[in-house]
Amino acid sequence: MGRVKLSILSPCYNGEKFIGRYLENILEQSFQNYELIIVNDGSTDKSDEIIKKYKKIFEEKKITFKYLSKLQNEGHARAINDGLKMVDGQYLMWPDIDDYMHINHLEKHVEFMDRHTDIDLAIGKTAVYNVNDLSKPLYYAWKKFPKTKKKLINKFILSENKNIGFMSGNFIIKTDFLWTIYTDRNIYSDIHVGPTIQLVFPEIYLGKTGYIEECTFAYYIHGSNQHLINEHRDFSSIQVVYENVVKQLNIESKEAKRIMTMARNVTSRLHLSYAIKHDKTQIGIDAWEHLKKDRGVRTKELIKYLILKNHILRKIYVKYYNEDKR
């Protein structure tokens, strides 16, 4: 039997609300030449029970289902690391278990990679929904694809409001290229977040990236996304992830400085927004000072800083923000 075409790797932590739907979503896919790797990252709910039930269903259909159940929760990045050791596919995708894929999602991504043998990474257009209103997308991530590598790098790092660097299900990677970057199949995992940045950015920077125009993937915003992105964490972890990626790739100093400045700007902009929404004035002031130092102040940040400093404006902003998220 030849090499499996696609590996699908998905960590799960206390995902009983999503995991059954997710596994059904994979079973209904039009493309079948894949292996499924689920890493249960120390769940304390009924995730293990649900996963084992579906494991039997996949095996009855002669689909390879690799399951690792960990005793303790160690975070998303370490769960990805554990799963990478089990990957045998020509290509890799790593959707989150609360994502939704159209029935032809896997097929379209694999077909694209097979047709474009010089491509190391492909990015698909993504519809982003508020989970409370699935009638129409809030917006499309990757609606337009950058025309140059530099613009692609900038878009990947700087699109902080759309969090495109964390929508893992719309990427597909050629594993032979990935293993040249991470020869031991280990990404940086001392912090819990950032695996998608570490898997995607090296291909964007060193490899050749393609774009899949047809939208076959839906990303739901509901406040508890399984990739652990939430507004209450310290966004400085983004900087730490990029610092390690820059070291991993041995990027020359001038370009490394440019990348890290962008990463700091993203961190500061996210902290500034967080400070307004959660009445954390000092965090906002610190973020503003960092932006000024890095020359990262845009009109948008100036307006937010004025809102931060004015109690009435801040109340209006928070009210509008909360209503917009309903």
C-alpha positions as CSV (number, residue, x, y, z in Angstrom):
1,M,0.0,0.0,0.0
2,G,1.4,3.4,-1.0
3,R,1.9,6.5,1.1
4,V,-1.2,8.1,2.5
5,K,-2.0,11.3,0.6
6,L,-3.1,13.5,3.5
7,S,-2.6,13.6,7.3
8,I,-5.3,15.5,9.3
9,L,-4.1,16.4,12.8
10,S,-6.4,17.9,15.4
11,P,-5.8,18.3,19.2
12,C,-8.8,18.2,21.5
13,Y,-9.2,19.6,25.0
14,N,-12.6,19.3,26.7
15,G,-14.2,19.3,23.3
16,E,-17.2,17.2,23.9
17,K,-19.4,20.0,22.5
18,F,-17.6,19.9,19.2
19,I,-15.8,16.6,18.6
20,G,-18.7,14.5,17.4
21,R,-19.8,17.1,14.9
22,Y,-16.2,17.5,13.7
23,L,-15.6,13.8,13.2
24,E,-18.9,13.5,11.3
25,N,-17.8,16.4,9.2
26,I,-14.6,14.5,8.2
27,L,-16.5,11.3,7.5
28,E,-18.7,13.1,5.0
29,Q,-15.8,14.5,3.0
30,S,-15.6,13.6,-0.7
31,F,-11.9,12.9,-0.3
32,Q,-11.0,9.7,1.5
33,N,-7.2,9.0,1.1
34,Y,-6.3,10.4,4.5
35,E,-5.2,9.4,8.0
36,L,-6.8,11.1,11.0
37,I,-4.7,11.9,14.1
38,I,-6.5,13.0,17.2
39,V,-4.5,14.1,20.3
40,N,-6.7,14.3,23.4
41,D,-4.8,16.8,25.5
42,G,-5.9,15.6,29.0
43,S,-9.6,16.3,28.6
44,T,-11.7,15.9,31.7
45,D,-15.1,15.7,30.0
46,K,-16.6,13.0,27.7
47,S,-14.2,13.7,24.8
48,D,-12.4,10.4,25.2
49,E,-15.6,8.4,25.1
50,I,-16.9,10.2,22.0
51,I,-13.5,9.8,20.2
52,K,-13.3,6.1,20.9
53,K,-16.8,5.6,19.5
54,Y,-15.9,7.3,16.3
55,K,-12.5,5.6,16.1
56,K,-14.4,2.3,15.6
57,I,-16.5,3.9,12.8
58,F,-13.4,5.1,11.0
59,E,-11.7,1.8,11.3
60,E,-14.8,0.0,9.9
61,K,-14.5,2.2,6.9
62,K,-10.8,1.2,6.6
63,I,-9.6,4.7,7.4
64,T,-6.5,5.0,9.6
65,F,-7.4,6.6,12.9
66,K,-4.4,7.4,15.2
67,Y,-5.4,8.4,18.7
68,L,-3.2,9.6,21.5
69,S,-4.9,10.3,24.9
70,K,-2.7,12.3,27.3
71,L,-3.1,12.1,31.0
72,Q,-2.5,15.8,31.5
73,N,-3.3,19.0,29.6
74,E,-0.1,20.4,28.3
75,G,-1.4,23.0,25.8
76,H,-2.2,23.2,22.1
77,A,1.4,23.5,20.9
78,R,2.6,20.4,22.7
79,A,-0.4,18.5,21.4
80,I,0.6,19.5,17.9
81,N,4.1,18.3,18.6
82,D,2.8,14.9,19.8
83,G,0.7,14.6,16.6
84,L,3.5,15.6,14.3
85,K,5.5,12.5,15.3
86,M,2.6,10.4,13.9
87,V,2.2,12.1,10.6
88,D,2.8,9.9,7.5
89,G,1.0,11.9,4.8
90,Q,2.3,13.6,1.8
91,Y,0.4,16.7,2.9
92,L,-0.7,18.0,6.3
93,M,-3.8,19.9,7.5
94,W,-4.6,20.6,11.1
95,P,-8.2,22.0,11.5
96,D,-9.5,22.8,14.9
97,I,-12.4,20.7,16.1
98,D,-14.8,23.6,16.2
99,D,-14.2,24.5,12.6
100,Y,-16.5,23.4,9.7
101,M,-15.4,22.1,6.3
102,H,-17.6,22.0,3.2
103,I,-17.9,18.4,1.8
104,N,-15.2,19.1,-0.8
105,H,-12.8,20.9,1.4
106,L,-10.1,18.2,1.6
107,E,-10.6,17.3,-2.0
108,K,-10.1,20.9,-3.3
109,H,-7.0,21.4,-1.2
110,V,-5.3,18.1,-2.1
111,E,-6.2,18.6,-5.8
112,F,-4.6,22.0,-5.8
113,M,-1.4,20.6,-4.3
114,D,-1.3,17.7,-6.8
115,R,-1.7,20.1,-9.7
116,H,0.9,22.6,-8.5
117,T,3.8,20.4,-7.6
118,D,6.1,23.4,-7.0
119,I,3.8,24.7,-4.2
120,D,4.9,24.1,-0.6
121,L,1.9,25.7,1.1
122,A,-1.6,26.6,-0.1
123,I,-4.0,29.0,1.6
124,G,-7.8,28.8,1.1
125,K,-10.4,31.6,1.3
126,T,-12.2,31.4,4.6
127,A,-15.7,32.5,5.6
128,V,-15.8,33.9,9.2
129,Y,-19.1,33.7,11.1
130,N,-20.4,34.8,14.4
131,V,-21.7,31.5,15.8
132,N,-24.9,33.1,16.8
133,D,-25.7,34.2,13.2
134,L,-24.8,31.7,10.5
135,S,-27.0,33.4,7.9
136,K,-24.0,35.3,6.4
137,P,-20.3,35.7,7.0
138,L,-18.9,38.6,9.0
139,Y,-16.2,38.7,6.4
140,Y,-13.9,36.5,4.3
141,A,-10.3,36.0,5.5
142,W,-7.9,35.7,2.6
143,K,-10.5,37.2,0.3
144,K,-7.6,38.6,-1.8
145,F,-4.2,37.1,-2.1
146,P,-1.1,39.3,-1.9
147,K,0.8,39.7,-5.1
148,T,4.3,39.6,-3.6
149,K,6.1,37.6,-1.0
150,K,6.8,40.6,1.2
151,K,3.1,41.6,1.1
152,L,2.1,38.1,1.9
153,I,4.5,38.1,5.0
154,N,3.1,41.4,6.1
155,K,-0.5,40.3,5.7
156,F,0.1,37.1,7.6
157,I,1.7,39.0,10.5
158,L,-0.2,42.2,10.6
159,S,-3.9,41.1,10.1
160,E,-4.4,41.2,13.8
161,N,-8.1,42.0,13.7
162,K,-8.9,39.0,11.5
163,N,-6.5,36.6,13.2
164,I,-5.7,34.9,9.9
165,G,-2.6,33.4,11.4
166,F,-4.7,31.3,13.7
167,M,-7.3,29.9,11.3
168,S,-5.6,26.6,10.9
169,G,-8.1,24.7,8.8
170,N,-7.5,26.8,5.6
171,F,-3.9,25.7,5.2
172,I,-2.3,22.7,3.6
173,I,1.4,22.0,3.8
174,K,3.7,19.7,1.9
175,T,5.3,17.6,4.7
176,D,8.6,17.0,2.9
177,F,9.2,20.7,3.0
178,L,8.0,21.0,6.6
179,W,10.4,18.4,7.8
180,T,13.3,20.3,6.4
181,I,12.4,23.1,8.8
182,Y,11.6,21.0,11.8
183,T,13.9,18.0,11.4
184,D,13.0,16.6,14.8
185,R,9.2,17.4,14.2
186,N,9.2,19.8,17.2
187,I,7.9,23.3,17.2
188,Y,8.4,25.7,20.1
189,S,5.9,24.6,22.8
190,D,7.0,26.4,26.0
191,I,3.9,28.5,25.6
192,H,0.5,27.0,24.7
193,V,-0.3,29.0,21.6
194,G,1.1,29.7,18.2
195,P,1.5,26.4,16.4
196,T,-0.1,27.6,13.2
197,I,2.3,30.6,13.0
198,Q,5.2,28.2,13.4
199,L,3.9,25.7,10.8
200,V,2.9,28.3,8.2
201,F,5.4,31.1,8.4
202,P,8.5,29.1,7.3
203,E,6.7,28.1,4.1
204,I,5.5,31.6,3.5
205,Y,9.1,33.0,4.0
206,L,11.2,30.3,2.4
207,G,8.9,28.3,0.2
208,K,6.3,28.9,-2.6
209,T,2.7,29.7,-1.5
210,G,-0.4,29.1,-3.6
211,Y,-4.0,30.3,-3.2
212,I,-7.3,28.4,-3.4
213,E,-10.0,30.9,-4.4
214,E,-13.0,28.7,-3.8
215,C,-14.2,29.1,-0.2
216,T,-14.7,25.6,1.4
217,F,-14.0,26.4,5.0
218,A,-15.9,28.1,7.8
219,Y,-14.4,29.6,10.9
220,Y,-16.8,30.3,13.8
221,I,-16.2,33.0,16.4
222,H,-17.8,32.0,19.7
223,G,-15.5,33.0,22.4
224,S,-14.1,29.6,23.3
225,N,-12.3,28.5,20.1
226,Q,-10.3,25.3,20.5
227,H,-7.0,26.9,19.4
228,L,-7.1,28.7,22.8
229,I,-7.2,32.2,21.3
230,N,-9.1,34.5,23.7
231,E,-9.1,38.1,24.7
232,H,-8.0,37.4,28.2
233,R,-4.5,36.1,27.5
234,D,-1.2,38.0,27.3
235,F,-0.8,38.8,23.6
236,S,3.0,39.0,24.2
237,S,3.0,35.3,23.4
238,I,2.8,36.3,19.7
239,Q,6.2,38.0,20.0
240,V,7.7,35.0,21.7
241,V,6.5,32.7,18.9
242,Y,7.9,35.0,16.2
243,E,11.2,35.3,18.1
244,N,11.5,31.5,18.0
245,V,10.5,31.3,14.3
246,V,13.1,33.9,13.4
247,K,15.8,31.9,15.2
248,Q,14.6,28.6,13.6
249,L,15.0,30.1,10.2
250,N,18.2,32.0,10.8
251,I,16.8,35.1,9.2
252,E,19.3,37.8,8.6
253,S,19.4,40.6,11.1
254,K,17.7,43.4,9.1
255,E,14.8,41.2,8.0
256,A,14.5,39.7,11.4
257,K,14.2,43.2,13.0
258,R,11.5,44.1,10.5
259,I,9.5,40.9,11.3
260,M,9.9,41.4,15.1
261,T,8.8,45.0,14.8
262,M,5.6,43.9,13.0
263,A,5.0,41.2,15.7
264,R,5.4,43.8,18.5
265,N,3.1,46.2,16.7
266,V,0.4,43.4,16.5
267,T,0.9,42.6,20.2
268,S,0.6,46.3,21.2
269,R,-2.5,46.9,19.0
270,L,-4.2,43.8,20.5
271,H,-3.3,45.0,24.0
272,L,-4.7,48.4,23.3
273,S,-8.0,47.0,22.1
274,Y,-8.1,44.7,25.1
275,A,-7.4,47.6,27.5
276,I,-10.4,49.5,26.2
277,K,-12.8,46.6,26.4
278,H,-11.8,45.4,29.8
279,D,-11.0,48.8,31.5
280,K,-7.3,48.1,31.8
281,T,-5.9,51.6,31.4
282,Q,-2.3,51.0,32.2
283,I,-2.1,48.1,29.8
284,G,-3.4,50.4,27.1
285,I,-1.0,53.2,28.0
286,D,2.0,50.7,27.9
287,A,0.8,49.5,24.5
288,W,0.5,53.0,23.2
289,E,4.1,53.8,24.3
290,H,5.4,50.7,22.6
291,L,3.6,51.6,19.3
292,K,5.1,55.1,19.4
293,K,8.5,53.7,20.0
294,D,8.1,51.2,17.0
295,R,6.4,53.8,14.8
296,G,3.4,51.6,14.7
297,V,0.7,54.2,15.3
298,R,-2.0,54.4,12.7
299,T,-5.1,56.6,12.7
300,K,-6.9,53.6,14.2
301,E,-4.6,53.4,17.2
302,L,-4.7,57.2,17.8
303,I,-8.5,57.0,17.9
304,K,-8.4,54.0,20.3
305,Y,-5.9,55.8,22.6
306,L,-8.2,58.8,22.8
307,I,-11.1,56.5,23.6
308,L,-9.0,54.8,26.3
309,K,-8.3,58.1,28.0
310,N,-12.0,59.2,28.0
311,H,-14.4,57.3,30.3
312,I,-17.5,58.3,28.3
313,L,-16.1,57.3,24.9
314,R,-14.9,54.1,26.4
315,K,-18.3,53.2,27.7
316,I,-19.8,53.9,24.2
317,Y,-17.1,51.8,22.5
318,V,-17.6,48.8,24.8
319,K,-21.4,49.0,24.4
320,Y,-21.0,49.0,20.6
321,Y,-18.4,46.2,20.7
322,N,-20.7,43.9,22.8
323,E,-23.7,44.5,20.7
324,D,-21.7,43.8,17.5
325,K,-20.6,40.4,19.0
326,R,-24.1,39.2,19.8
